[in-house]
Amino acid sequence: MEATPTLILNDGKRMPQLGLGVWQVSDEEAVDVVRDALNAGYRAVDTAAIYGNEAGVGQAIRESGLPRAEVFVTTKIWNTDQGYDQALRAMETSLKRLGMDYVDLYLIHWPTPSQDRYLDTWRALERLRAEGMARSIGVSNFKIPHLERLLAASEVVPAVNQIELHPYLQQPEMRAFHAAHGIATESWSPLAKGQIFGDPVIGELAAKYGKSPAQIVIRWNLDSGQIVIPKSVTPSRLRENLAVMDFRLEPDDLARLTTLDQSRRVGPDPDTFS
Ligand SMILES: NC(=O)c1ccc[n+]([C@@H]2O[C@H](COP(=O)([O-])OP(=O)(O)OC[C@H]3O[C@@H](n4cnc5c(N)ncnc54)[C@H](OP(=O)(O)O)[C@@H]3O)[C@@H](O)[C@H]2O)c1
């Protein structure tokens, strides 16, 4: 089994570039799915307080027998817990549910500009990092103006911004901004929740490389420097999504995938989501 490649974040911590997303996986199901994934070789899991499966994720990691340090765990603070004191309490609750004394990465799930509390929330995350409850801290769904405001007001630059990113929504401006500020880009809904599977260009590339459409899109993320967290509860797909270490896309094929961008979201717009 080939190891997952890792990236070094702006705080010096290492993060696997490919992990398992567990949105819409129940707490019970998460125990089996995460166990299967760890057996298959995954070493990173992306959960969130709002997913309602932190307990199952934590149980699967404990039961795997792997040392805690070998599994990279991300969770996220939900919108209703934004604010300084609320965020500190939310971290405590998440850690209790996970049965852990730290997470590897703690993210603000959405900027929810209508609440205007993400700067206070970020101050809490800075404290959680200083105290060791979160090894790295970052954000999710932040657009450039949200990031600019946060950077101007804060000590710590987010290590990661987890955003919707797939061939139909390639977010070139966000990626350039992240690169300029040392923020790693993490792609959520990397398979556009299945919408990319019928794409003729992705189909052609799948045939050329002898891979599946999902594998082409996951490899495109890795070759473009993003962290990627495809979700599957299907054991064969879990393995398939990880079996992407034995090929790379040629520059011309990466360029062809770039032409598929349609600025098309499959999820909500962060400016209005609350
Ligand atoms: N920060 C945020 O706001 C945010 C928002 C959305 C998602 N996320 C994170 O990103 C993760 C991934 O996004 P997502 O769950 O929305 O969607 P996704 O990973 O783009 O797509 C998941 C869908 O594709 C199917 N699938 C997976 N691998 C496949 C394969 N090899 N062949 C065919 N079908 C395959 C899955 O089916 P089965 O499961 O039935 O196999 C599932 O229906 C989430 O789980 C979550 O961790 C974060």
The ligand as an SDF file (V2000), in Angstrom:
LIG
                    3D

 48 52  0  0  0  0  0  0  0  0999 V2000
  -16.7520   22.5570    4.4260 N   0  0  0  0  0  0  0  0  0  0  0  0
  -17.9340   22.3730    3.8720 C   0  0  0  0  0  0  0  0  0  0  0  0
  -18.8070   23.2530    3.9170 O   0  0  0  0  0  0  0  0  0  0  0  0
  -18.2340   21.0920    3.1760 C   0  0  0  0  0  0  0  0  0  0  0  0
  -19.3790   20.9850    2.3640 C   0  0  0  0  0  0  0  0  0  0  0  0
  -19.5910   19.7650    1.6960 C   0  0  0  0  0  0  0  0  0  0  0  0
  -18.6920   18.7200    1.8600 C   0  0  0  0  0  0  0  0  0  0  0  0
  -17.6010   18.8490    2.6820 N   0  0  0  0  0  0  0  0  0  0  0  0
  -16.6460   17.7450    2.8930 C   0  0  0  0  0  0  0  0  0  0  0  0
  -16.2550   17.2150    1.6250 O   0  0  0  0  0  0  0  0  0  0  0  0
  -16.5310   15.8120    1.6030 C   0  0  0  0  0  0  0  0  0  0  0  0
  -16.8210   15.3360    0.1870 C   0  0  0  0  0  0  0  0  0  0  0  0
  -17.8950   16.0630   -0.3880 O   0  0  0  0  0  0  0  0  0  0  0  0
  -19.3390   15.4200   -0.6630 P   0  0  0  0  0  0  0  0  0  0  0  0
  -19.5930   14.3610    0.3380 O   0  0  0  0  0  0  0  0  0  0  0  0
  -20.2890   16.5590   -0.7450 O   0  0  0  0  0  0  0  0  0  0  0  0
  -19.2820   14.8710   -2.1270 O   0  0  0  0  0  0  0  0  0  0  0  0
  -18.2390   14.1540   -3.1330 P   0  0  0  0  0  0  0  0  0  0  0  0
  -17.0820   13.5850   -2.4070 O   0  0  0  0  0  0  0  0  0  0  0  0
  -17.9930   15.1290   -4.2230 O   0  0  0  0  0  0  0  0  0  0  0  0
  -19.1610   13.0140   -3.7200 O   0  0  0  0  0  0  0  0  0  0  0  0
  -19.6730   11.9910   -2.9150 C   0  0  0  0  0  0  0  0  0  0  0  0
  -20.6240   11.1520   -3.7640 C   0  0  0  0  0  0  0  0  0  0  0  0
  -19.8950   10.4790   -4.7850 O   0  0  0  0  0  0  0  0  0  0  0  0
  -20.0460    9.0660   -4.6350 C   0  0  0  0  0  0  0  0  0  0  0  0
  -18.7440    8.4690   -4.9200 N   0  0  0  0  0  0  0  0  0  0  0  0
  -17.6190    8.5610   -4.1840 C   0  0  0  0  0  0  0  0  0  0  0  0
  -16.5960    7.9330   -4.7870 N   0  0  0  0  0  0  0  0  0  0  0  0
  -17.0970    7.4040   -5.9340 C   0  0  0  0  0  0  0  0  0  0  0  0
  -16.5290    6.6250   -6.9600 C   0  0  0  0  0  0  0  0  0  0  0  0
  -15.2500    6.2650   -6.9540 N   0  0  0  0  0  0  0  0  0  0  0  0
  -17.3500    6.2510   -7.9880 N   0  0  0  0  0  0  0  0  0  0  0  0
  -18.6560    6.6130   -8.0220 C   0  0  0  0  0  0  0  0  0  0  0  0
  -19.2390    7.3500   -7.0650 N   0  0  0  0  0  0  0  0  0  0  0  0
  -18.4640    7.7460   -6.0180 C   0  0  0  0  0  0  0  0  0  0  0  0
  -20.4920    8.8250   -3.2150 C   0  0  0  0  0  0  0  0  0  0  0  0
  -21.3210    7.6790   -3.1380 O   0  0  0  0  0  0  0  0  0  0  0  0
  -21.2630    6.5640   -1.9500 P   0  0  0  0  0  0  0  0  0  0  0  0
  -20.9400    7.2720   -0.6640 O   0  0  0  0  0  0  0  0  0  0  0  0
  -22.6500    6.0160   -1.9850 O   0  0  0  0  0  0  0  0  0  0  0  0
  -20.2160    5.5790   -2.3450 O   0  0  0  0  0  0  0  0  0  0  0  0
  -21.3090   10.0830   -2.9420 C   0  0  0  0  0  0  0  0  0  0  0  0
  -22.6170    9.9490   -3.4620 O   0  0  0  0  0  0  0  0  0  0  0  0
  -17.7160   15.6870    2.5800 C   0  0  0  0  0  0  0  0  0  0  0  0
  -17.9510   14.3530    2.9850 O   0  0  0  0  0  0  0  0  0  0  0  0
  -17.2650   16.5950    3.6780 C   0  0  0  0  0  0  0  0  0  0  0  0
  -16.2930   15.9620    4.4850 O   0  0  0  0  0  0  0  0  0  0  0  0
  -17.3680   20.0290    3.3310 C   0  0  0  0  0  0  0  0  0  0  0  0
  1  2  1  0
  2  3  2  0
  2  4  1  0
  4  5  1  0
  4 48  2  0
  5  6  2  0
  6  7  1  0
  7  8  2  0
  8  9  1  0
  8 48  1  0
  9 10  1  0
  9 46  1  0
 10 11  1  0
 11 12  1  0
 11 44  1  0
 12 13  1  0
 13 14  1  0
 14 15  2  0
 14 16  1  0
 14 17  1  0
 17 18  1  0
 18 19  2  0
 18 20  1  0
 18 21  1  0
 21 22  1  0
 22 23  1  0
 23 24  1  0
 23 42  1  0
 24 25  1  0
 25 26  1  0
 25 36  1  0
 26 27  1  0
 26 35  1  0
 27 28  2  0
 28 29  1  0
 29 30  1  0
 29 35  2  0
 30 31  1  0
 30 32  2  0
 32 33  1  0
 33 34  2  0
 34 35  1  0
 36 37  1  0
 36 42  1  0
 37 38  1  0
 38 39  2  0
 38 40  1  0
 38 41  1  0
 42 43  1  0
 44 45  1  0
 44 46  1  0
 46 47  1  0
M  CHG  2   8   1  16  -1
M  END
$$$$
